[in-house]
Amino acid sequence: MDLNKILNQLKNCPCGHEHTFDTKVVEIESGLTARTGKILKAASFPEKLLFVADNNTLKAADGVIEALEGEGFVLKKIIYNDMKYAKVESVNELKALCSDVDGIISVGTGSLNDICRVTAHDLKKRFCIFATAPSMDGFASDTAPIIENNFKNSWKASQPEVILADTKILAASPAELKAAGFGDMVAKYIGLCDWRIANLLIDEYYCPHVAKLTEDAIEKIVALADKVQGNDEEAAGAIMEALVLSGLAMKLALSSRPASGAEHVVSHYLECYKLARGIWPEFHGKKVGVATVFVNRIYRNIADRVTEIAPHADDTVWEEVYKAFAPEQLDEVKKLNTPTITDKIDVERLKKSWPEIRKIIYETLPTDEDMMALMDKAGAPYTLAEINVSEELFVQSLRFHPYMRYRVLVTRLMPMLGLDIADFIS
């Protein structure tokens, strides 16, 4: 991936921001595993590294330890059994191991990367990712979703200096993980829509050039929808590149806006709900993909059916909100809503902007039929049954997820519009 080309295209950006990122090397190619040590040496990576993986990712990345040690890297290893959750306890565990290392290499994806990137940020350690599946969009991100007190929130984190991926490994990864990566990418339709609407309503920073990077990444992955499930190295590499590009866009925007909207927060609500009850909540991208199908449908239905509005001040019934969260989650919910984001929204501006909001929805989001066709092509889940969520719980997530973020989302406008989001599911 030509990182300099991306930065050069954004020089003197009309948005007025100076765009930059910390990632220096992205190499995605067949048979790369054997060259891992040489690539890190060429990047002047420190010799003493904390090597983080789990049994699944270590098996997938067979040969990577030998490639590193063969080039003189000294590895202090922590191998988890099966890292499914990025919890603050795991971050603290990694921090305790870092006193005698100068860098961290995460071998895997998702939660493994997240606990490593937060550790690297907090301890100022250099950071590398060796990806084992194209399963999520956060490879190049500088934030990480970390669970504390059964509440999933975005933490400041290090963007990896080096991202490596062997297309042989990516192509051979489980179909469920590849489908999760696809689900995480189609979510960008909603993210871009919510971002533009936030800019329209409260002048939140928005850069059309960074948004275009995300749009390009979506186009790349959508064009490969029918190859997601195959063992095709070229397709796996292209999908991985799109996922990396999405993470770079987040760093360039200094926000997760280019990559996530209401659909991600719905997924976080479902995850936190299940975590509080000791239930495995499914893979992040899998839930996000299903949430994207529903939120996309809801937004299109709102644009179709609500042609005029008579908005009023936010009349959220806070006691109902608090009942929708576990006791240990309430402090964070209250903090995120004191003040609440709708305090920034002027009622008259919302009313005046409604025709433009509907236009943005139509311009940005595919039709329900097109979205379903994409998910079908990719073999990606799109029903509640596939993520083990009841309709009742899903409706609850739709009503209460916006209170998990200090962020303008179309779903957060419902109390100001006097609408019940459940009326627009079908």
TACOR-V661629 format. One record per residue. N is the residue number from 1. PSI is psi as a letter, one per 40 degrees, with the letter a starting at -180 (NA if undefined). Layout:
n:N psi:PSI
n:N psi:PSI
//
This chain:
n:1 psi:h
n:2 psi:g
n:3 psi:d
n:4 psi:d
n:5 psi:d
n:6 psi:d
n:7 psi:d
n:8 psi:d
n:9 psi:d
n:10 psi:e
n:11 psi:i
n:12 psi:f
n:13 psi:h
n:14 psi:e
n:15 psi:e
n:16 psi:e
n:17 psi:i
n:18 psi:h
n:19 psi:h
n:20 psi:i
n:21 psi:i
n:22 psi:e
n:23 psi:h
n:24 psi:d
n:25 psi:h
n:26 psi:h
n:27 psi:h
n:28 psi:h
n:29 psi:i
n:30 psi:h
n:31 psi:e
n:32 psi:d
n:33 psi:d
n:34 psi:e
n:35 psi:e
n:36 psi:d
n:37 psi:d
n:38 psi:d
n:39 psi:d
n:40 psi:d
n:41 psi:d
n:42 psi:d
n:43 psi:e
n:44 psi:f
n:45 psi:i
n:46 psi:i
n:47 psi:d
n:48 psi:h
n:49 psi:i
n:50 psi:h
n:51 psi:h
n:52 psi:h
n:53 psi:i
n:54 psi:i
n:55 psi:d
n:56 psi:d
n:57 psi:d
n:58 psi:d
n:59 psi:d
n:60 psi:d
n:61 psi:f
n:62 psi:h
n:63 psi:e
n:64 psi:d
n:65 psi:d
n:66 psi:d
n:67 psi:d
n:68 psi:d
n:69 psi:d
n:70 psi:d
n:71 psi:e
n:72 psi:e
n:73 psi:h
n:74 psi:h
n:75 psi:h
n:76 psi:h
n:77 psi:i
n:78 psi:h
n:79 psi:h
n:80 psi:i
n:81 psi:d
n:82 psi:g
n:83 psi:h
n:84 psi:d
n:85 psi:h
n:86 psi:g
n:87 psi:i
n:88 psi:d
n:89 psi:d
n:90 psi:d
n:91 psi:d
n:92 psi:d
n:93 psi:d
n:94 psi:d
n:95 psi:d
n:96 psi:e
n:97 psi:e
n:98 psi:e
n:99 psi:d
n:100 psi:f
n:101 psi:i
n:102 psi:e
n:103 psi:i
n:104 psi:h
n:105 psi:h
n:106 psi:h
n:107 psi:h
n:108 psi:a
n:109 psi:i
n:110 psi:b
n:111 psi:d
n:112 psi:d
n:113 psi:d
n:114 psi:d
n:115 psi:d
n:116 psi:d
n:117 psi:d
n:118 psi:d
n:119 psi:d
n:120 psi:d
n:121 psi:d
n:122 psi:d
n:123 psi:e
n:124 psi:f
n:125 psi:i
n:126 psi:i
n:127 psi:h
n:128 psi:i
n:129 psi:h
n:130 psi:h
n:131 psi:i
n:132 psi:e
n:133 psi:i
n:134 psi:g
n:135 psi:e
n:136 psi:i
n:137 psi:e
n:138 psi:e
n:139 psi:d
n:140 psi:e
n:141 psi:i
n:142 psi:f
n:143 psi:i
n:144 psi:h
n:145 psi:h
n:146 psi:i
n:147 psi:h
n:148 psi:h
n:149 psi:f
n:150 psi:f
n:151 psi:h
n:152 psi:h
n:153 psi:i
n:154 psi:h
n:155 psi:i
n:156 psi:h
n:157 psi:i
n:158 psi:h
n:159 psi:h
n:160 psi:h
n:161 psi:d
n:162 psi:h
n:163 psi:h
n:164 psi:i
n:165 psi:h
n:166 psi:h
n:167 psi:d
n:168 psi:d
n:169 psi:d
n:170 psi:d
n:171 psi:d
n:172 psi:e
n:173 psi:i
n:174 psi:i
n:175 psi:d
n:176 psi:d
n:177 psi:d
n:178 psi:d
n:179 psi:d
n:180 psi:d
n:181 psi:d
n:182 psi:d
n:183 psi:d
n:184 psi:d
n:185 psi:d
n:186 psi:e
n:187 psi:d
n:188 psi:d
n:189 psi:d
n:190 psi:d
n:191 psi:d
n:192 psi:d
n:193 psi:d
n:194 psi:d
n:195 psi:d
n:196 psi:d
n:197 psi:d
n:198 psi:d
n:199 psi:d
n:200 psi:d
n:201 psi:d
n:202 psi:e
n:203 psi:f
n:204 psi:i
n:205 psi:h
n:206 psi:h
n:207 psi:h
n:208 psi:d
n:209 psi:d
n:210 psi:d
n:211 psi:d
n:212 psi:d
n:213 psi:d
n:214 psi:d
n:215 psi:d
n:216 psi:d
n:217 psi:d
n:218 psi:d
n:219 psi:d
n:220 psi:d
n:221 psi:d
n:222 psi:d
n:223 psi:e
n:224 psi:e
n:225 psi:d
n:226 psi:e
n:227 psi:e
n:228 psi:d
n:229 psi:e
n:230 psi:i
n:231 psi:f
n:232 psi:h
n:233 psi:d
n:234 psi:d
n:235 psi:d
n:236 psi:d
n:237 psi:d
n:238 psi:d
n:239 psi:d
n:240 psi:d
n:241 psi:d
n:242 psi:d
n:243 psi:d
n:244 psi:d
n:245 psi:d
n:246 psi:d
n:247 psi:d
n:248 psi:d
n:249 psi:d
n:250 psi:d
n:251 psi:d
n:252 psi:d
n:253 psi:e
n:254 psi:f
n:255 psi:i
n:256 psi:e
n:257 psi:d
n:258 psi:e
n:259 psi:e
n:260 psi:i
n:261 psi:a
n:262 psi:d
n:263 psi:d
n:264 psi:d
n:265 psi:d
n:266 psi:d
n:267 psi:d
n:268 psi:d
n:269 psi:d
n:270 psi:d
n:271 psi:d
n:272 psi:d
n:273 psi:d
n:274 psi:d
n:275 psi:d
n:276 psi:e
n:277 psi:e
n:278 psi:f
n:279 psi:h
n:280 psi:h
n:281 psi:e
n:282 psi:i
n:283 psi:i
n:284 psi:d
n:285 psi:d
n:286 psi:d
n:287 psi:d
n:288 psi:d
n:289 psi:d
n:290 psi:d
n:291 psi:d
n:292 psi:d
n:293 psi:d
n:294 psi:d
n:295 psi:d
n:296 psi:d
n:297 psi:d
n:298 psi:d
n:299 psi:d
n:300 psi:d
n:301 psi:d
n:302 psi:d
n:303 psi:d
n:304 psi:d
n:305 psi:d
n:306 psi:g
n:307 psi:d
n:308 psi:i
n:309 psi:i
n:310 psi:g
n:311 psi:i
n:312 psi:i
n:313 psi:i
n:314 psi:h
n:315 psi:f
n:316 psi:h
n:317 psi:h
n:318 psi:d
n:319 psi:d
n:320 psi:d
n:321 psi:d
n:322 psi:d
n:323 psi:e
n:324 psi:e
n:325 psi:i
n:326 psi:i
n:327 psi:d
n:328 psi:e
n:329 psi:e
n:330 psi:d
n:331 psi:d
n:332 psi:d
n:333 psi:d
n:334 psi:d
n:335 psi:d
n:336 psi:e
n:337 psi:f
n:338 psi:g
n:339 psi:i
n:340 psi:i
n:341 psi:d
n:342 psi:e
n:343 psi:d
n:344 psi:e
n:345 psi:h
n:346 psi:h
n:347 psi:d
n:348 psi:d
n:349 psi:d
n:350 psi:d
n:351 psi:d
n:352 psi:d
n:353 psi:e
n:354 psi:d
n:355 psi:d
n:356 psi:d
n:357 psi:d
n:358 psi:d
n:359 psi:d
n:360 psi:d
n:361 psi:d
n:362 psi:d
n:363 psi:d
n:364 psi:d
n:365 psi:h
n:366 psi:i
n:367 psi:i
n:368 psi:d
n:369 psi:d
n:370 psi:d
n:371 psi:d
n:372 psi:d
n:373 psi:d
n:374 psi:d
n:375 psi:d
n:376 psi:d
n:377 psi:d
n:378 psi:e
n:379 psi:f
n:380 psi:i
n:381 psi:i
n:382 psi:e
n:383 psi:i
n:384 psi:d
n:385 psi:d
n:386 psi:e
n:387 psi:e
n:388 psi:f
n:389 psi:h
n:390 psi:i
n:391 psi:d
n:392 psi:d
n:393 psi:d
n:394 psi:d
n:395 psi:d
n:396 psi:d
n:397 psi:d
n:398 psi:d
n:399 psi:d
n:400 psi:e
n:401 psi:d
n:402 psi:d
n:403 psi:e
n:404 psi:e
n:405 psi:i
n:406 psi:g
n:407 psi:h
n:408 psi:h
n:409 psi:i
n:410 psi:d
n:411 psi:d
n:412 psi:e
n:413 psi:e
n:414 psi:d
n:415 psi:d
n:416 psi:d
n:417 psi:e
n:418 psi:f
n:419 psi:i
n:420 psi:h
n:421 psi:d
n:422 psi:d
n:423 psi:e
n:424 psi:e
n:425 psi:d
n:426 psi:NA
//
